[in-house]
Every structure is written in C-alpha cells, then in structure tokens.
Amino acid sequence: MRHHVPLGSRCGTDEPPFAHEPNKTPMDKQTLSFQAEVKQILHLVTHSLYSNKEIFLREMISNASDACDKLRFEAIDKPELYEGQTNLEVRVTFDADAKTITITDNGIGLSAEEAVSNLGTIAKSGTREFVAALEGDQKKDAQLIGQFGVGFYSGFIVADRITVESRRAGLPPEEGVRWTSEGAGDFEIETITRAARGTGVILHLREGEEEFLSGWKLKSIVSKYSDHISLPILMQKEEWDAGANKQVQKDEWAPVNKAAALWARPKSEITKEQYEEFYKQISYDTEAPLAYTHNRVEGRSEYTQLLYIPAKAPFDLWNRDKRGGVKLYVKRVFIMDDAEALMPVYLRFVKGVIDSSDLPLNVSRELLQESRDVKAIREGSTKRVLSMLEGLAESEDAAEKEKYAAFWKDFGVVLKEGIGEDFANRERLTKLYRFASTAVDDGATQSVTLTDYVGRMKKEQESIYYVTADTPATAKNSPQLEIFRKKGIEVLLLTDRVDEWLLSHLYEFDGHPLQSVAKGAVDLGKLEDETEKKQAEATATAFKPTLDRLKEALKGRAKDVRVTTRLVDSPACLVAEEGDMSGHLARLLKQAGQGAPKAEPILEINPEHALVKRLESSEHFDDLANILFDQALLAEGGHLDDPASYVKRVNALLTA
C-alpha cells in the first residue's frame, strides 16, 4: 500500500493548492507557498527523522517506479504516450563534486499543474496523525514517512534543496516543468524545455551527508530496499582512476537490482530475509511480518499470491472504510493499490500482492466487484490467510502459539467481525476465536477456545454460558456469576465491543447453544437438583408480599421483581428478559449515538442476604428498594440517571 506522492498522478484535492497571481501564466517563474500541512511535515522531516536516513532513496525509487507503472497503465488505451520508447527504467547517479544525487525515470511525468498540485499539497487524510506521531516521539523511525502520503518529502532528510524536472508523456517538449524548493515555506516553479518524458529528481545534499555520494553505498541501499522493483534500476559502472586515486563513473549503465517481481520468482530462490524486506517495502512496517504465504494458484482462475500478516496492528485498523492492503497486478503490470475486492473487510490488515493472469489490464474497481475471477481470487486468498492463522493457532510449537496469542491481542476484535460477513468460513473462524473465562485465573486473558470450553463442560451441562460487560473486571465480578462459581461451571467473559455483534450470529457450537447468564431465568437443567428447585419455589411463595411491595416501589424502573437462584453473596442483580436487549448492548448503542429501544430490566433479589432481610421491616422501604436497584445497575457497569438521589438515599440510611 503506497501512500507517498507519486510523481505522475493527481492528488485530487478539492481546495486550490496555492493563491494564483492573476497577471502570471504557466510560462513565468513563480514562487508559491506550500500547503500548511506540508510546512509542518517539512519541518519535522528536516529536524526529526534521523534514525534511518537511507530510506530517502527507497522512496524516490518507489515514486519513479509508480510513475512508470502509471504510464504503462495509461498507455493501454493510448500507446502513443510511449513516444516510441517502451523500455521503462529508473536511473540513479551521483556527482561527488556538485554533491548531488539524481533519480530519473521515463514514466508518466508531470505537467506544470500536476507539479504544483502533487508537490505543494497533500490531499490524503492522515497528515495530522503523521505529525502527531512524530511530535509525540521525535525518535520515531523514518519508516513512518511512507504511511501517510509524504514519501517525496523524505528527500529533505539528506538534501537542503530539491529540484524536480519533468515532462508529462504526450505533452510537447516546450511544456516541461522545473520545481525547486529548499524545504522551507515555499517553492519555485517554471516552464522549461525538456526533450525526454518522465521525471528527474535532483537532491542537493546538505553538509554532513557525503556518505551517500558513493556508488557502493547507493547500490547497497538499492539492494536492501528496492531489489523487488520489477523495472531495471540502472547505475553507471565504476572503475578505479589511479591518477585521481578514486573510483570514477563510466558511460556504461548496468542494472543494480534483480528487476524481477519477487512474487514471480520461485520460492526456492527467495530467502526469508528477502520475503521480510519486501513486506517492509509494501507495508512501511519496521517489524518483520508474523507470517506469510506465497503460492501460485492454477485452475479456473490463475494467479499468484504473496500475502502477509503483520506483527502489529496499523494505526487505522479500526477504520472499516479503509481500503485493504493488497496490491493488484495483472500479468505483472501494476493496476492498483488497496484492491479491497480481493480480501474481505474483516481481513483488512492483510498486506501483499496478487498477480492475476486472467483479468483485463484495464480492469476498474467497479469491474472488480462484479468479476467471477475476482470472486475466486477472494475466496482462495481468504482460505490461505485462515490457513496461516490455523497453522499458528494449532501448532505444537510454543513459539508459534505465542505468535498467535500476539496476533489475537492486536487483531482478534477485527477477526470477530468475520462471523457475520463470511458464512462460508464460519466454522473455521469460530475455532480461531479466543475468549477470557472464569477458568483462567486473571479473568482477562483471552486464551480459551470454544473447543477448550466444551472439553471441560460438566457431564450434565448442555449450554455454553457467557456474560457480556464493559471491562474484564466488571465481567469477572458480575453478581450473575455467583451460582456458576458455586457449582464450578465455567463462564466465558466477553468484553470486546464487537462481542454483541458476534453473539447475534453465533448461536451454538458443537451442538451446544450459547446462553447468557444475565438473560431470562437461570435454568441449569440437570445441574440443579430437585431439592434446590423446591426450596427456591417455597422461598418465592413466602416472599411474595415483599416482592409485590418492591414492584410498586420500582414501578417505571423494573419490569418485574423476583426471587433469584443466581446469587450467593450479593443482595440483588439486574437481568434482561429473554429476547430483550441487554444493558451492555444498550450502553454500546448509546455511546455510538444510536437509539436503543427502551426495555426495563428485571430485578432479582437474594432473600438470604442481610440487606434484603432488613428491607422487609424497614421504615425506609422505598429508599432501600431504589438503593438495591441502583447498586445492581452499578455492579453490571451501568450508569445512574440520577446519582445525586442515590447519594442522598444512602446518606439518609447511614445517618438514620
């Protein structure tokens, strides 16, 4: 996923990039101001990004490669854009005396308008997040620069002036453009005559950056970061000049990269380090991926896939509108970044490349949504990703299991979205899910599978029990769990915001229904003996007068009041009637700004508790009834509508 400023494409901003002077034309030399966001970024680039300076060359070469890809794509319909030169390439050269490095491509190039628009403004959202990330920790690695659409400006890490000379393919030589800036508040732009189409970026190195004025150094950077670029990256050969006592460049050019797409090479020829470095290139991640898969698929639809699972969640993981991280190629021709049709939304964290042999070169995003071949690629790629995850989750190797635990911590919430989106893989997904449980000591670690749970179920147990709550602590200490703890019955603790969505699609597992401990009457079935049932019925009958008074005192707050069989140590708890919305879900909807249907809860009370026994003879019956209700609401993580009244009631009883 490349979000830098590609030299040769439009940013698409709706705002004017600069204030035009009415008496000037594109033929004049103009001094224009950078967009405010660019000024912020340039300041940070020149003052903060020192941890990995060499990435400037990676960014410049990637921009040049993208410009060539764009020319190849536009030339499908307009072959005349090649201007008789179809061999696309990138050239890197340096001049030690002038202290310059030049990166040249013969790609799509820039018009004058595009140079101003692309190099003076940033249309991509996320610039503020980039600035905040760097300002928060100025030692952040320079890898950040590629994530936020500002790759071109990485040149100012090593240069105090950048000159861009370009001509867009199809325009006459007289409509070339020169863009120059010292990375401060403004830039100059003028029209020039340029015979060659494409773009040359000249970096005028600042003092202290002479280490990059070396053929060996530049070649090593290309080999490290850009070896996978499918275009040839050419540099001049060097030979030793005894008279000058130094290496000198010859008028002979040679490729310094393999110039072959990594995914198109046999797996046997690719090292683990090369796979990992390629991942870092396409993802802008500083860490190696958690896992990857590289396959050539043949059959009804032929394609190659190289897919990666990141080790850490990206900053925009929670944005479901964000396009996916998979690049689409057709017969090794780059078509588009972020081809969301190739991967379901719940796998939006997956990075990689898919190269199809069957899709047309002029395929659009709209056609991708309708293509049978794309559907087959999507299904096949989804299965490959799930297989990778299963391999980690089911491995006997402790290190692999640790990898899956790390994956689940960062990506589990997103994977849970799949239960309602991917019916074909519901069973596979369900086995990948992890939950916190009362069987785990801390009640927060999500390590229990549904298979684990079923394997530990009591002999007569029929249901899989769970409780939903806002936090692990609230779930672990929920009063509704008391009878289950007493009987040694395991309960899953669900505290992710997506869990209510999950439960609306996951009704049973391995023939066992999922049942909330906070909904309906507690029915432990065969786990509850006849003596307990008869005792509960007798208590409810004897306590009926008090229940009637409680119903009257709590009219408008509680749908019903009844004797509980759930509680052991607590005086009361709130439960939802079967079919009603839980209090937890109602709170989630309210936080999201959505209305929730009004549903009064049921108050269950424990007649054996001292506070409830006191209630029967208290002259403050109504106040105590409301305190019981409010305490039950607080215990499940709810919020009081009138906290002041609650405090007043408690204080009155304390001083009575």
FENUR-V574980 format. One record per residue. N is the residue number from 1. RES is the residue in three letters. PHI is phi as a letter, one per 30 degrees, with the letter a starting at -180 (none if undefined). OMEGA is omega as a letter, one per 20 degrees, with the letter a starting at -180 (999 if undefined). Layout:
N;RES;PHI;OMEGA, N;RES;PHI;OMEGA
This chain:
1;MET;none;a, 2;ARG;c;r, 3;HIS;c;r, 4;HIS;d;r, 5;VAL;d;a, 6;PRO;d;a, 7;LEU;d;r, 8;GLY;k;r, 9;SER;b;a, 10;ARG;d;r, 11;CYS;d;r, 12;GLY;i;r, 13;THR;d;r, 14;ASP;d;a, 15;GLU;c;r, 16;PRO;d;a, 17;PRO;d;a, 18;PHE;a;r, 19;ALA;d;a, 20;HIS;d;r, 21;GLU;c;a, 22;PRO;d;a, 23;ASN;c;a, 24;LYS;c;r, 25;THR;b;r, 26;PRO;e;a, 27;MET;d;a, 28;ASP;d;r, 29;LYS;d;a, 30;GLN;b;r, 31;THR;c;a, 32;LEU;b;a, 33;SER;c;r, 34;PHE;d;r, 35;GLN;e;a, 36;ALA;e;a, 37;GLU;d;r, 38;VAL;d;r, 39;LYS;e;r, 40;GLN;d;a, 41;ILE;d;r, 42;LEU;d;r, 43;HIS;d;a, 44;LEU;d;a, 45;VAL;d;a, 46;THR;d;a, 47;HIS;c;a, 48;SER;b;a, 49;LEU;c;a, 50;TYR;c;a, 51;SER;d;a, 52;ASN;a;a, 53;LYS;d;a, 54;GLU;d;a, 55;ILE;d;r, 56;PHE;e;a, 57;LEU;d;r, 58;ARG;e;a, 59;GLU;d;a, 60;MET;d;r, 61;ILE;d;r, 62;SER;d;r, 63;ASN;d;a, 64;ALA;d;r, 65;SER;d;r, 66;ASP;d;r, 67;ALA;d;r, 68;CYS;d;r, 69;ASP;d;a, 70;LYS;d;r, 71;LEU;d;a, 72;ARG;e;a, 73;PHE;d;a, 74;GLU;d;a, 75;ALA;d;r, 76;ILE;e;r, 77;ASP;c;a, 78;LYS;b;a, 79;PRO;d;r, 80;GLU;d;r, 81;LEU;d;r, 82;TYR;d;r, 83;GLU;h;r, 84;GLY;i;a, 85;GLN;b;a, 86;THR;c;r, 87;ASN;d;a, 88;LEU;c;a, 89;GLU;a;r, 90;VAL;b;r, 91;ARG;b;r, 92;VAL;b;r, 93;THR;b;r, 94;PHE;b;r, 95;ASP;b;a, 96;ALA;d;a, 97;ASP;d;r, 98;ALA;d;a, 99;LYS;h;r, 100;THR;b;r, 101;ILE;b;a, 102;THR;b;r, 103;ILE;c;a, 104;THR;b;r, 105;ASP;b;r, 106;ASN;c;r, 107;GLY;d;a, 108;ILE;d;r, 109;GLY;i;a, 110;LEU;b;r, 111;SER;d;r, 112;ALA;d;a, 113;GLU;d;a, 114;GLU;d;r, 115;ALA;d;r, 116;VAL;d;a, 117;SER;d;a, 118;ASN;d;a, 119;LEU;c;a, 120;GLY;c;a, 121;THR;b;r, 122;ILE;b;a, 123;ALA;d;a, 124;LYS;d;r, 125;SER;d;a, 126;GLY;j;r, 127;THR;d;r, 128;ARG;d;r, 129;GLU;d;r, 130;PHE;d;r, 131;VAL;d;a, 132;ALA;d;a, 133;ALA;d;a, 134;LEU;d;a, 135;GLU;d;r, 136;GLY;d;r, 137;ASP;a;a, 138;GLN;d;r, 139;LYS;c;r, 140;LYS;e;r, 141;ASP;d;a, 142;ALA;d;r, 143;GLN;e;a, 144;LEU;e;a, 145;ILE;d;a, 146;GLY;d;a, 147;GLN;d;a, 148;PHE;c;r, 149;GLY;i;a, 150;VAL;b;a, 151;GLY;e;a, 152;PHE;e;a, 153;TYR;d;r, 154;SER;d;r, 155;GLY;e;a, 156;PHE;d;r, 157;ILE;d;a, 158;VAL;c;a, 159;ALA;c;r, 160;ASP;c;r, 161;ARG;a;r, 162;ILE;b;r, 163;THR;c;r, 164;VAL;c;r, 165;GLU;c;a, 166;SER;a;r, 167;ARG;b;a, 168;ARG;d;r, 169;ALA;e;r, 170;GLY;j;r, 171;LEU;d;r, 172;PRO;d;a, 173;PRO;e;a, 174;GLU;d;a, 175;GLU;c;r, 176;GLY;d;a, 177;VAL;b;r, 178;ARG;c;r, 179;TRP;c;a, 180;THR;b;r, 181;SER;a;r, 182;GLU;c;r, 183;GLY;i;r, 184;ALA;c;a, 185;GLY;c;a, 186;ASP;b;r, 187;PHE;b;r, 188;GLU;c;r, 189;ILE;b;r, 190;GLU;a;r, 191;THR;d;r, 192;ILE;b;r, 193;THR;c;a, 194;ARG;b;a, 195;ALA;d;a, 196;ALA;d;r, 197;ARG;d;r, 198;GLY;j;a, 199;THR;b;r, 200;GLY;b;r, 201;VAL;c;a, 202;ILE;c;r, 203;LEU;c;r, 204;HIS;c;a, 205;LEU;d;r, 206;ARG;d;r, 207;GLU;e;r, 208;GLY;j;a, 209;GLU;c;a, 210;GLU;d;a, 211;GLU;e;a, 212;PHE;d;r, 213;LEU;d;a, 214;SER;b;r, 215;GLY;d;a, 216;TRP;d;a, 217;LYS;d;a, 218;LEU;d;r, 219;LYS;d;a, 220;SER;d;r, 221;ILE;d;r, 222;VAL;d;a, 223;SER;d;a, 224;LYS;d;a, 225;TYR;c;a, 226;SER;b;a, 227;ASP;d;a, 228;HIS;d;a, 229;ILE;e;a, 230;SER;d;r, 231;LEU;d;r, 232;PRO;d;r, 233;ILE;c;a, 234;LEU;c;r, 235;MET;b;r, 236;GLN;d;r, 237;LYS;d;a, 238;GLU;b;r, 239;GLU;b;a, 240;TRP;d;r, 241;ASP;c;a, 242;ALA;d;a, 243;GLY;d;r, 244;ALA;d;a, 245;ASN;h;r, 246;LYS;a;r, 247;GLN;d;r, 248;VAL;b;a, 249;GLN;d;r, 250;LYS;c;r, 251;ASP;d;a, 252;GLU;b;a, 253;TRP;c;r, 254;ALA;b;r, 255;PRO;d;r, 256;VAL;c;r, 257;ASN;b;a, 258;LYS;d;r, 259;ALA;h;r, 260;ALA;b;r, 261;ALA;e;a, 262;LEU;e;a, 263;TRP;d;a, 264;ALA;d;a, 265;ARG;d;r, 266;PRO;d;a, 267;LYS;e;a, 268;SER;d;a, 269;GLU;c;a, 270;ILE;c;r, 271;THR;d;r, 272;LYS;e;a, 273;GLU;d;r, 274;GLN;d;r, 275;TYR;e;a, 276;GLU;d;r, 277;GLU;d;r, 278;PHE;d;r, 279;TYR;e;a, 280;LYS;d;r, 281;GLN;d;a, 282;ILE;d;a, 283;SER;c;a, 284;TYR;i;r, 285;ASP;d;r, 286;THR;c;a, 287;GLU;c;r, 288;ALA;d;r, 289;PRO;d;r, 290;LEU;d;a, 291;ALA;a;r, 292;TYR;a;r, 293;THR;b;a, 294;HIS;b;a, 295;ASN;b;r, 296;ARG;c;a, 297;VAL;c;r, 298;GLU;b;a, 299;GLY;k;r, 300;ARG;d;r, 301;SER;b;a, 302;GLU;c;r, 303;TYR;a;r, 304;THR;c;r, 305;GLN;b;r, 306;LEU;b;a, 307;LEU;b;a, 308;TYR;b;r, 309;ILE;c;a, 310;PRO;d;r, 311;ALA;d;a, 312;LYS;b;r, 313;ALA;d;r, 314;PRO;d;a, 315;PHE;d;a, 316;ASP;c;a, 317;LEU;e;a, 318;TRP;d;r, 319;ASN;d;a, 320;ARG;d;r, 321;ASP;d;r, 322;LYS;d;r, 323;ARG;d;a, 324;GLY;d;a, 325;GLY;c;a, 326;VAL;c;r, 327;LYS;d;r, 328;LEU;c;r, 329;TYR;b;r, 330;VAL;b;a, 331;LYS;h;r, 332;ARG;i;r, 333;VAL;c;a, 334;PHE;d;a, 335;ILE;c;a, 336;MET;a;r, 337;ASP;d;r, 338;ASP;h;a, 339;ALA;d;a, 340;GLU;d;a, 341;ALA;d;a, 342;LEU;d;a, 343;MET;a;r, 344;PRO;d;a, 345;VAL;e;a, 346;TYR;d;r, 347;LEU;c;a, 348;ARG;d;r, 349;PHE;d;a, 350;VAL;d;r, 351;LYS;c;r, 352;GLY;k;a, 353;VAL;b;r, 354;ILE;b;a, 355;ASP;c;a, 356;SER;c;r, 357;SER;c;a, 358;ASP;c;a, 359;LEU;d;r, 360;PRO;d;a, 361;LEU;d;a, 362;ASN;c;a, 363;VAL;d;r, 364;SER;c;r, 365;ARG;d;a, 366;GLU;d;r, 367;LEU;d;r, 368;LEU;d;a, 369;GLN;d;a, 370;GLU;c;a, 371;SER;d;r, 372;ARG;d;r, 373;ASP;d;r, 374;VAL;d;r, 375;LYS;d;r, 376;ALA;d;r, 377;ILE;d;a, 378;ARG;d;a, 379;GLU;d;a, 380;GLY;d;a, 381;SER;d;r, 382;THR;d;r, 383;LYS;d;r, 384;ARG;d;a, 385;VAL;d;r, 386;LEU;d;r, 387;SER;d;r, 388;MET;d;a, 389;LEU;d;r, 390;GLU;d;r, 391;GLY;d;r, 392;LEU;d;a, 393;ALA;d;a, 394;GLU;c;a, 395;SER;d;r, 396;GLU;d;a, 397;ASP;d;a, 398;ALA;d;a, 399;ALA;d;r, 400;GLU;d;r, 401;LYS;d;r, 402;GLU;d;r, 403;LYS;d;a, 404;TYR;d;r, 405;ALA;d;r, 406;ALA;d;r, 407;PHE;e;a, 408;TRP;d;a, 409;LYS;d;a, 410;ASP;c;a, 411;PHE;c;a, 412;GLY;e;a, 413;VAL;d;a, 414;VAL;d;r, 415;LEU;d;r, 416;LYS;d;r, 417;GLU;d;a, 418;GLY;d;a, 419;ILE;d;r, 420;GLY;c;a, 421;GLU;c;a, 422;ASP;b;a, 423;PHE;d;a, 424;ALA;d;a, 425;ASN;c;a, 426;ARG;e;a, 427;GLU;d;r, 428;ARG;d;r, 429;LEU;d;a, 430;THR;e;a, 431;LYS;d;r, 432;LEU;d;a, 433;TYR;d;r, 434;ARG;b;a, 435;PHE;b;r, 436;ALA;d;a, 437;SER;a;r, 438;THR;d;r, 439;ALA;d;r, 440;VAL;c;a, 441;ASP;e;a, 442;ASP;d;r, 443;GLY;i;a, 444;ALA;b;a, 445;THR;d;a, 446;GLN;c;a, 447;SER;b;a, 448;VAL;c;r, 449;THR;c;r, 450;LEU;d;r, 451;THR;d;r, 452;ASP;e;a, 453;TYR;e;a, 454;VAL;d;r, 455;GLY;d;a, 456;ARG;c;a, 457;MET;d;r, 458;LYS;d;a, 459;LYS;e;a, 460;GLU;c;a, 461;GLN;d;a, 462;GLU;c;a, 463;SER;c;r, 464;ILE;c;a, 465;TYR;c;r, 466;TYR;b;r, 467;VAL;b;r, 468;THR;c;a, 469;ALA;a;a, 470;ASP;d;a, 471;THR;b;r, 472;PRO;e;a, 473;ALA;d;r, 474;THR;d;r, 475;ALA;d;a, 476;LYS;d;a, 477;ASN;c;a, 478;SER;d;r, 479;PRO;e;a, 480;GLN;d;a, 481;LEU;d;a, 482;GLU;e;a, 483;ILE;d;r, 484;PHE;d;r, 485;ARG;d;a, 486;LYS;e;a, 487;LYS;c;r, 488;GLY;i;r, 489;ILE;c;a, 490;GLU;d;r, 491;VAL;b;r, 492;LEU;d;a, 493;LEU;c;a, 494;LEU;c;a, 495;THR;b;r, 496;ASP;d;a, 497;ARG;d;a, 498;VAL;d;a, 499;ASP;d;r, 500;GLU;d;r, 501;TRP;d;r, 502;LEU;e;a, 503;LEU;d;r, 504;SER;d;r, 505;HIS;b;a, 506;LEU;c;a, 507;TYR;c;a, 508;GLU;a;r, 509;PHE;b;r, 510;ASP;h;r, 511;GLY;i;a, 512;HIS;c;r, 513;PRO;d;r, 514;LEU;d;a, 515;GLN;b;r, 516;SER;d;r, 517;VAL;d;a, 518;ALA;c;r, 519;LYS;b;r, 520;GLY;i;r, 521;ALA;d;r, 522;VAL;d;r, 523;ASP;b;r, 524;LEU;d;r, 525;GLY;h;a, 526;LYS;d;r, 527;LEU;d;r, 528;GLU;c;a, 529;ASP;d;a, 530;GLU;d;a, 531;THR;d;r, 532;GLU;d;a, 533;LYS;d;a, 534;LYS;d;r, 535;GLN;d;r, 536;ALA;d;r, 537;GLU;d;a, 538;ALA;d;r, 539;THR;d;a, 540;ALA;d;r, 541;THR;d;a, 542;ALA;d;a, 543;PHE;c;a, 544;LYS;e;r, 545;PRO;e;r, 546;THR;d;r, 547;LEU;d;a, 548;ASP;d;r, 549;ARG;d;r, 550;LEU;d;r, 551;LYS;d;r, 552;GLU;d;a, 553;ALA;d;a, 554;LEU;c;r, 555;LYS;e;a, 556;GLY;j;r, 557;ARG;c;a, 558;ALA;c;r, 559;LYS;d;a, 560;ASP;a;r, 561;VAL;b;a, 562;ARG;b;r, 563;VAL;d;a, 564;THR;c;r, 565;THR;c;a, 566;ARG;d;a, 567;LEU;c;r, 568;VAL;b;a, 569;ASP;c;a, 570;SER;c;a, 571;PRO;d;a, 572;ALA;a;r, 573;CYS;a;r, 574;LEU;c;r, 575;VAL;b;r, 576;ALA;c;r, 577;GLU;d;r, 578;GLU;e;a, 579;GLY;j;r, 580;ASP;d;r, 581;MET;d;r, 582;SER;d;r, 583;GLY;d;r, 584;HIS;d;r, 585;LEU;d;r, 586;ALA;d;r, 587;ARG;d;r, 588;LEU;d;r, 589;LEU;d;r, 590;LYS;d;r, 591;GLN;d;r, 592;ALA;d;r, 593;GLY;i;r, 594;GLN;c;r, 595;GLY;d;r, 596;ALA;b;r, 597;PRO;e;a, 598;LYS;d;r, 599;ALA;b;r, 600;GLU;d;r, 601;PRO;d;r, 602;ILE;c;r, 603;LEU;c;r, 604;GLU;c;a, 605;ILE;b;a, 606;ASN;c;a, 607;PRO;d;a, 608;GLU;d;a, 609;HIS;d;a, 610;ALA;e;a, 611;LEU;d;r, 612;VAL;d;r, 613;LYS;d;r, 614;ARG;d;a, 615;LEU;e;a, 616;GLU;d;a, 617;SER;c;a, 618;SER;d;r, 619;GLU;d;r, 620;HIS;c;a, 621;PHE;e;a, 622;ASP;d;r, 623;ASP;d;a, 624;LEU;d;r, 625;ALA;d;r, 626;ASN;d;r, 627;ILE;d;r, 628;LEU;e;a, 629;PHE;d;a, 630;ASP;d;r, 631;GLN;d;r, 632;ALA;d;r, 633;LEU;d;r, 634;LEU;d;a, 635;ALA;d;r, 636;GLU;c;r, 637;GLY;j;r, 638;GLY;d;a, 639;HIS;b;a, 640;LEU;d;r, 641;ASP;d;a, 642;ASP;b;a, 643;PRO;e;a, 644;ALA;d;r, 645;SER;d;r, 646;TYR;d;r, 647;VAL;d;a, 648;LYS;d;a, 649;ARG;d;a, 650;VAL;d;a, 651;ASN;d;a, 652;ALA;d;r, 653;LEU;d;r, 654;LEU;d;a, 655;THR;c;a, 656;ALA;d;999
